[in-house]
Amino acid sequence: MYVIVIGGGKVGYFLSRDLLQRGDEVTLVEMDGARAEWLESQLGSIVMRGDGDEMGFLSTTGIERADAVLAVTGDDEDNLIALQLAKKHFNVPLTIARVNNPANVEIFKTLGVDEAVSATEVLLGALEPKISDQK
């Protein structure tokens, strides 16, 4: 499977590392030059420095053959734009977003993102059964 990960923070780093260990082909997109350099020292030549929400740059990543694009930056707007481009302009079959503000989950889905994952909602979902058991 060919996966493009947009955002080389902690989430993007660990996600890319684990996908590589599973044997997937990965391109990790990071805008910050120093961070991209560090990522490359850890993960190898899979790192591309550029802006994942710019169509011109995305076209250099091999996105037209990607099976999935995951946008995991800390900025919901950047993640949404990147995934809308992936879905609508490059026909990527699967788009998955990290959503920082839980209120944006439904907006992402309404605007065509296949999966929108909010860490806040996941953690609350894990906590909820524990709280219910104590009542």
VOTORNU-576752 format. One record per residue: x, z, y of N, C-alpha, C in turn; residue number from 1; residue in one letter. Coordinates in Angstrom, 2 decimals. Atoms other than C-alpha are relative to their C-alpha. Layout:
REM VOTORNU-576752
     n.X     n.Z     n.Y    ca.X    ca.Z    ca.Y     c.X     c.Z     c.Y num residuo
       X       Z       Y       X       Z       Y       X       Z       Y NUM       A
...
REM end
This chain:
REM VOTORNU-576752
     n.X     n.Z     n.Y    ca.X    ca.Z    ca.Y     c.X     c.Z     c.Y num residuo
    0.84    0.00   -1.17    0.00    0.00    0.00    0.89    0.00    1.24   1       M
   -0.73    0.02   -1.26    1.27   -0.83    3.51   -0.80    0.78    1.03   2       Y
    0.65   -0.90   -0.95    0.45    1.90    6.02    0.82    0.05    1.29   3       V
   -0.64   -0.19   -1.30    1.21    2.02    9.73   -0.48    1.35    0.54   4       I
    0.29   -1.30   -0.59    1.39    5.51   11.23    0.39   -0.07    1.47   5       V
   -0.27    0.01   -1.44    1.11    5.70   15.01    0.09    1.44    0.48   6       I
   -0.25   -1.35   -0.49    2.63    8.85   16.46    1.00    0.70   -0.89   7       G
   -1.07   -0.59    0.79    5.87   10.43   15.33    0.23    1.48    0.26   8       G
   -0.11   -1.46   -0.12    5.16   14.08   16.06    0.07    0.61   -1.38   9       G
   -0.08   -0.68    1.30    5.03   16.66   13.28   -0.94   -0.61   -1.03  10       K
    0.97    0.58    0.94    1.89   15.21   11.72    0.47   -1.37   -0.47  11       V
   -0.47    1.34    0.36    3.23   11.65   11.82    1.24    0.03   -0.87  12       G
   -1.23   -0.12    0.79    6.61   12.71   10.46   -0.31    0.39   -1.44  13       Y
    0.28   -0.46    1.36    5.27   14.65    7.48   -0.89   -0.98   -0.77  14       F
    0.85    1.00    0.64    2.59   12.06    6.76    0.83   -1.19   -0.48  15       L
   -0.85    1.14    0.37    5.15    9.23    6.77    0.93    0.37   -1.15  16       S
   -0.92   -0.45    1.05    7.60   11.23    4.66   -0.72    0.06   -1.35  17       R
    0.73   -0.13    1.26    4.95   11.98    2.04   -0.47   -1.36   -0.54  18       D
    0.39    1.34    0.44    3.68    8.39    1.95    1.20   -0.73   -0.61  19       L
   -1.21    0.61    0.55    7.25    7.18    1.40    0.31    0.56   -1.38  20       L
   -0.29   -0.63    1.30    7.72    9.69   -1.42   -0.97   -0.47   -1.08  21       Q
    0.98    0.53    0.96    4.57    8.31   -3.06    0.29   -1.45   -0.36  22       R
   -0.34    1.38    0.28    6.11    4.86   -2.96   -0.70   -1.03    0.87  23       G
    0.67    0.92   -0.90    4.03    3.38   -0.16    0.99   -0.60    0.99  24       D
   -0.78    0.62   -1.08    5.47    0.99    2.42   -0.57    0.54    1.31  25       E
    0.44   -0.67   -1.22    5.34    2.67    5.84    0.76   -0.54    1.20  26       V
   -0.61    0.19   -1.31    6.00    1.77    9.44   -0.50    1.13    0.87  27       T
    0.34   -1.11   -0.89    6.09    4.74   11.82    0.29   -0.44    1.43  28       L
   -0.11    0.43   -1.40    5.48    3.92   15.49    0.13    1.24    0.88  29       V
   -0.23   -1.10   -0.94    6.89    6.28   18.12    0.45   -0.57    1.32  30       E
   -0.30    0.51   -1.33    7.07    5.69   21.86    1.26    0.64    0.60  31       M
   -1.13   -0.71   -0.60    9.68    8.31   22.81    1.30   -0.38   -0.70  32       D
   -1.26    0.50    0.57   13.21    6.95   22.32    0.79    1.05   -0.76  33       G
   -0.77   -1.06    0.66   14.91   10.26   21.47   -0.69    0.44   -1.28  34       A
    0.75   -0.40    1.21   12.17   11.21   19.03    0.10   -1.09   -1.06  35       R
   -0.11    1.11    0.94   12.28    7.75   17.43    1.36    0.00   -0.68  36       A
   -1.35   -0.06    0.55   16.03    8.11   16.97    0.12    1.11   -1.06  37       E
   -0.03   -1.11    0.96   15.62   11.51   15.26   -0.78   -0.37   -1.26  38       W
    0.82    0.40    1.14   12.84   10.15   13.05    0.75   -0.99   -0.89  39       L
   -0.75    0.98    0.77   15.03    7.24   12.01    1.13    0.67   -0.79  40       E
   -1.06   -0.71    0.71   17.84    9.65   11.09   -0.55    0.73   -1.23  41       S
    0.64   -0.72    1.11   15.37   11.44    8.78   -0.65   -0.94   -1.01  42       Q
    0.84    0.85    0.85   13.28    8.57    7.41    0.57   -1.39   -0.24  43       L
   -0.57    1.32    0.17   15.42    5.47    7.76   -0.60   -1.01    0.95  44       G
    0.34    1.10   -0.90   14.61    2.11    9.23   -1.49   -0.32    0.09  45       S
    1.44    0.24   -0.08   10.83    2.45    8.97   -0.55    0.23    1.40  46       I
    0.47   -0.39   -1.33   10.63    3.62   12.59    0.12   -1.17    0.97  47       V
   -0.01    0.99   -1.07    9.67    1.23   15.39   -0.32    0.72    1.31  48       M
    0.25   -0.62   -1.30    9.90    2.29   19.01   -0.90   -0.91    0.82  49       R
    0.93    0.77   -0.80    6.91    1.16   21.03   -1.31    0.75    0.18  50       G
    1.28   -0.59   -0.34    3.41    1.87   22.27   -1.07   -0.52   -0.97  51       D
    0.95    0.38    1.04    0.89    1.86   19.44   -1.37   -0.38    0.49  52       G
    1.30    0.46   -0.48   -2.04    1.14   21.71    0.13   -1.25    0.87  53       D
   -0.18    1.28   -0.67   -0.64   -2.15   23.03   -0.04   -1.13   -1.03  54       E
    0.20    1.06    0.98   -1.77   -5.28   21.22    1.28   -0.80   -0.24  55       M
   -1.24    0.76    0.15    1.49   -7.16   21.89    0.99    0.69   -0.90  56       G
   -0.93   -0.74    0.85    3.57   -4.42   20.32   -0.53    0.08   -1.44  57       F
    0.56   -0.12    1.35    1.21   -3.91   17.37    0.20   -1.28   -0.80  58       L
   -0.16    1.27    0.72    1.53   -7.60   16.51    1.41   -0.15   -0.58  59       S
   -1.38    0.06    0.53    5.27   -7.00   15.85    0.21    0.92   -1.20  60       T
   -0.14   -1.00    1.07    4.60   -4.32   13.21   -0.40   -0.51   -1.38  61       T
    0.53    0.49    1.27    3.18   -6.54   10.48   -1.41    0.50   -0.24  62       G
    1.33   -0.61    0.11   -0.25   -5.05   11.18   -1.02   -0.90   -0.68  63       I
    0.97    0.91    0.61   -2.04   -8.18    9.99   -0.04    0.13   -1.52  64       E
    0.01   -0.21    1.45   -1.07   -7.26    6.41   -0.16    1.48   -0.39  65       R
    0.14   -1.44    0.27   -1.60   -3.48    6.75   -1.28    0.29   -0.77  66       A
    1.17   -0.49    0.72   -3.94   -1.79    4.31   -0.70    1.10    0.77  67       D
    0.56   -1.11   -0.78   -4.42    1.16    6.66    0.86    0.25    1.22  68       A
   -0.70   -0.49   -1.19   -3.51    2.35   10.13   -0.53    1.40    0.28  69       V
    0.34   -1.38   -0.33   -3.45    6.06   10.91    0.57    0.31    1.37  70       L
   -0.46   -0.37   -1.34   -3.26    7.17   14.55   -0.05    1.51    0.10  71       A
   -0.09   -1.46    0.07   -2.04   10.75   14.75    0.74    0.58    1.21  72       V
   -0.63   -0.54   -1.20   -0.78   11.20   18.31   -0.80    1.21    0.47  73       T
    0.71   -1.14   -0.58   -1.78   14.21   20.37   -1.01   -0.40    1.05  74       G
    0.88    0.50   -1.03   -3.92   12.01   22.61   -1.15   -0.78   -0.63  75       D
    1.16    0.65    0.62   -7.43   11.11   21.44   -0.22   -1.41    0.52  76       D
    0.24    1.32   -0.58   -7.74    8.18   23.84    0.97   -1.04   -0.56  77       E
   -0.99    0.92    0.58   -4.50    6.59   22.59   -0.33   -0.32   -1.44  78       D
    0.35    0.20    1.41   -5.59    7.08   18.98   -1.18   -0.95   -0.12  79       N
    1.20    0.85    0.05   -8.97    5.48   19.65    0.34   -1.45    0.33  80       L
   -0.35    1.36   -0.40   -7.53    2.45   21.44    0.81   -0.69   -1.10  81       I
   -0.83    0.59    1.06   -4.89    1.87   18.75   -0.84   -0.42   -1.20  82       A
    0.79    0.30    1.19   -7.46    2.00   15.96   -1.06   -1.06    0.27  83       L
    0.94    1.08   -0.31   -9.98   -0.19   17.75    0.73   -1.35   -0.03  84       Q
   -0.79    1.24    0.07   -7.25   -2.82   18.18    0.27   -0.37   -1.46  85       L
   -0.30    0.26    1.41   -6.28   -2.46   14.51   -1.22   -0.57   -0.72  86       A
    1.23    0.39    0.70   -9.87   -2.85   13.34   -0.54   -1.34    0.51  87       K
    0.70    1.15   -0.57  -11.22   -5.47   15.72    0.88   -1.23    0.18  88       K
   -0.87    1.15   -0.27   -8.21   -7.66   16.50    0.86   -0.40   -1.19  89       H
   -0.89    0.29    1.12   -6.14   -7.36   13.34   -0.68    0.15   -1.35  90       F
    0.81   -0.10    1.22   -8.92   -6.76   10.77    0.60    0.93   -1.06  91       N
   -0.53   -0.98    0.95   -7.23   -3.73    9.19   -1.18    0.65   -0.72  92       V
    1.16   -0.49    0.74   -9.53   -2.55    6.40   -0.29    1.50    0.15  93       P
    0.22   -1.45   -0.08   -9.01    1.21    6.88    0.72    0.57    1.21  94       L
   -0.57   -0.67   -1.17   -8.49    3.13   10.12   -0.36    1.47   -0.06  95       T
    0.20   -1.45    0.08   -8.05    6.90   10.21    0.64    0.63    1.23  96       I
   -0.47   -0.64   -1.22   -7.70    9.05   13.33    0.13    1.50   -0.16  97       A
   -0.08   -1.43   -0.28   -6.45   12.50   14.06   -0.74    0.17    1.32  98       R
    0.79   -0.25   -1.20   -8.98   13.80   16.57    0.28    1.42    0.45  99       V
   -0.40   -1.30   -0.51   -7.76   16.65   18.72   -1.18    0.81    0.52 100       N
    1.20   -0.66   -0.52  -11.06   17.46   20.44   -1.14   -0.27   -0.97 101       N
    1.06    0.22    0.99  -13.76   18.01   17.80   -1.23   -0.71    0.55 102       P
    1.15    0.66   -0.60  -16.38   16.75   20.24    0.13   -1.52   -0.06 103       A
   -0.22    1.45    0.02  -14.82   13.28   19.92   -0.19   -0.63   -1.39 104       N
    0.11    0.55    1.36  -15.31   12.89   16.15   -1.11   -1.04   -0.09 105       V
    1.12    0.94    0.09  -18.72   11.23   16.43    0.23   -1.24    0.85 106       E
   -0.30    1.15   -0.86  -17.54    9.00   19.28    0.91   -0.98   -0.74 107       I
   -0.92    0.86    0.76  -14.67    7.70   17.11   -0.76   -0.77   -1.06 108       F
    0.75    0.67    1.08  -17.05    6.94   14.25   -0.95   -1.04    0.56 109       K
    0.92    0.93   -0.64  -19.60    5.29   16.55    0.73   -1.25    0.47 110       T
   -0.77    1.12   -0.53  -16.84    3.09   17.98    0.82   -0.73   -1.07 111       L
   -0.55    0.83    1.06  -15.75    1.81   14.57    1.16    0.55   -0.79 112       G
   -1.08   -0.60    0.79  -13.03    4.16   13.31   -0.59    0.46   -1.33 113       V
    0.54   -0.32    1.33  -13.48    4.62    9.56   -0.05    1.49   -0.29 114       D
   -0.06   -1.45    0.22  -12.40    8.26    9.36    0.57    0.66    1.24 115       E
   -0.48   -0.78   -1.14  -11.99   10.76   12.18    0.13    1.44   -0.46 116       A
   -0.28   -1.32    0.57  -10.35   14.02   11.16    0.38    0.96    1.12 117       V
   -0.28   -1.04   -0.97  -10.45   17.09   13.36    0.54    1.22   -0.74 118       S
   -0.59   -1.19    0.64   -8.08   19.89   12.30   -0.88    1.22    0.27 119       A
    0.87   -1.12   -0.34  -10.41   22.32   14.08   -1.18    0.06   -0.97 120       T
    1.14    0.02    0.91  -13.37   21.21   11.95    0.42    0.31   -1.43 121       E
   -0.49   -0.27    1.36  -11.30   21.29    8.74    0.25    1.50   -0.17 122       V
   -0.30   -1.43    0.09  -10.12   24.83    9.46   -1.27    0.84    0.05 123       L
    1.27   -0.71   -0.03  -13.59   26.02   10.41   -0.75   -0.15   -1.32 124       L
    0.63    0.23    1.29  -14.90   24.45    7.21    0.59    0.86   -1.10 125       G
   -0.65   -0.86    0.98  -12.36   26.42    5.20   -0.35    1.47    0.24 126       A
    0.30   -1.39   -0.35  -13.20   29.63    7.06   -1.46    0.36   -0.26 127       L
    1.44   -0.26    0.08  -16.98   29.31    6.95   -0.45    0.66   -1.31 128       E
    0.45   -0.66    1.25  -17.47   30.12    3.22    0.52    1.43   -0.11 129       P
   -0.57   -1.35    0.07  -15.23   33.17    3.57   -0.80    0.96    0.87 130       K
    0.81   -0.84   -0.91  -17.25   34.48    6.51   -1.37    0.25   -0.62 131       I
    1.33   -0.13    0.62  -20.54   33.82    4.68    0.02    0.97   -1.16 132       S
   -0.13   -0.92    1.14  -19.28   35.73    1.62    0.05    1.45    0.46 133       D
   -0.17   -1.38   -0.48  -18.58   38.81    3.77   -1.26    0.53    0.63 134       Q
    1.24   -0.46   -0.67  -22.07   38.98    5.29   -0.94    0.63   -0.99 135       K
REM end
